[in-house]
Amino acid sequence: MRWIITVVILLALEVYAFQAFKTLFKFWWSLSAYVVITVVVVGLMIYSFYQPSPHGSLTGFRAYMIGIFLSVVAMKLSVIVWMFGEDIVRLFMFAYSKLFTSSVENLPSRRKFISTIAIGLGAIPFLSLLYGMYRGKYNFKVLSYELEFDNLPEEFDGYTVTHISDIHSGSFGNTEEIEYAIDLVNEQGSDMILFTGDLVNNLAEEMKPWTPIFSQLKAKDGVYSILGNHDYGDYYDFKSKVEKQENFESLVKVHSNLGWDLLRNEHREIKRGESKLQLIGVENWGKGGFKKAGDFEKAAEGVDSKDFKILMSHDPSHWDEVIKHHEKDVQLTLSGHTHGMQFGIEIPGWFKWSPVQYRYEQWAGIYQNAKRFINVNRGFGYLAYPGRVGIWPEVTVIKLKRKSISEA
């Protein structure tokens, strides 16, 4: 039933959008080309869902067809908004003429210049989404922050952390771009590299071709990682529970093969002289139907509330629901998960918007509650839509600074 409703809505939108092109392009061949392109795109997208998909996910040919389909739909929706606005004006003009004048004219016809504007503006999201698939998904950005804490041990003043998240290796297809990104991470020369989950889309084997590259990540105090919601294989139709468990165990082993220290509801103590920093890592904990395997109480067992703590938790809703008011006083939480929806508009220091903000209050960048911070990484990879527009793949570098006594 849902499919029928969806098809009916899409057909209605299609008929409406066609009116704009019909107004602008009078030649039969141009209108025929419009119809053919629409039919081919829709047909190939439907065809892609009947083809084998790598690792049972929205990747490969299927993902690209979804991306192209979304590009076309975005253009038509933009056109529809303008055409609908003009139709409202036309209806008011018609009603006014009938009620207050003696005019016998029919409903005013659509104006060609409005159709031209509508199609011109519709080309912006269309081309943007196509660019996002071609280049945007590998447009890696290094975002640097300096955060001050009044209880940071002096020995850790200036300590740097590189934060990456949401690799989704099953979506990758360009080795050179990924090698470049790994070099970019290493070039930051941070004391520690932290990865906050979603190594794969579904299956451990997705990392097989990428293990030699990601194993090159190095930092003085090591590379640490946690699990994200996609790492449990919950979105794949396994033949049995045994097969699913074997996949999960293989995924855990991948972290070891990479030389990463996987934290599963546990913590590590990082020392500088007589001082220490507590690194805590929990399994996935997310509201709204996402897996809640994370156990902060277990992970932080034995950690003093006075210790300086960094928490790795994949889903930022965990910070919002549990951590930001927790008595253990976690000074810095690192998360990912949202990808910034891989689509949005950002003007650094001025404006930041993405549809995902209506689902997650903390969705990209640094947020603060009292003296507690969270950084939500925009993600290293991509999923479903094989691209990024405005919300670029991110490598975060955070420098920890001790607040002076006079400032504190």
HELIX and SHEET records of a PDB file:
HELIX    1   1 ARG A    2  LEU A   24  1                                  23    
HELIX    2   2 TRP A   28  SER A   48  1                                  21    
HELIX    3   3 PRO A   54  GLY A   56  5                                   3    
HELIX    4   4 GLY A   60  PHE A  100  1                                  41    
HELIX    5   5 LYS A  112  TYR A  134  1                                  23    
HELIX    6   6 GLY A  136  TYR A  138  5                                   3    
HELIX    7   7 GLU A  154  PHE A  156  5                                   3    
HELIX    8   8 SER A  169  SER A  171  5                                   3    
HELIX    9   9 THR A  175  GLU A  187  1                                  13    
HELIX   10  10 ALA A  204  MET A  207  5                                   4    
HELIX   11  11 THR A  211  PHE A  214  1                                   4    
HELIX   12  12 ASN A  229  TYR A  232  5                                   4    
HELIX   13  13 LYS A  241  LEU A  258  1                                  18    
HELIX   14  14 PHE A  296  ALA A  299  1                                   4    
HELIX   15  15 PRO A  316  GLU A  321  1                                   6    
HELIX   16  16 ILE A  323  HIS A  325  5                                   3    
HELIX   17  17 HIS A  339  GLN A  342  5                                   4    
HELIX   18  18 PRO A  355  TYR A  358  5                                   4    
SHEET    1   A 6 LYS A 141  PHE A 149  0                                        
SHEET    2   A 6 GLU A 394  ARG A 402  1                                        
SHEET    3   A 6 THR A 160  ILE A 164 -1                                        
SHEET    4   A 6 MET A 192  PHE A 195  1                                        
SHEET    5   A 6 VAL A 223  SER A 225  1                                        
SHEET    6   A 6 ASP A 261  LEU A 262  1                                        
SHEET    1   B 6 GLU A 266  ARG A 272  0                                        
SHEET    2   B 6 SER A 275  GLY A 281 -1                                        
SHEET    3   B 6 PHE A 308  MET A 312  1                                        
SHEET    4   B 6 LEU A 332  SER A 335  1                                        
SHEET    5   B 6 ARG A 372  VAL A 376  1                                        
SHEET    6   B 6 GLY A 365  ASN A 369 -1                                        
SHEET    1   C 2 ILE A 345  ILE A 347  0                                        
SHEET    2   C 2 PHE A 351  TRP A 353 -1                                        
END                                                                             
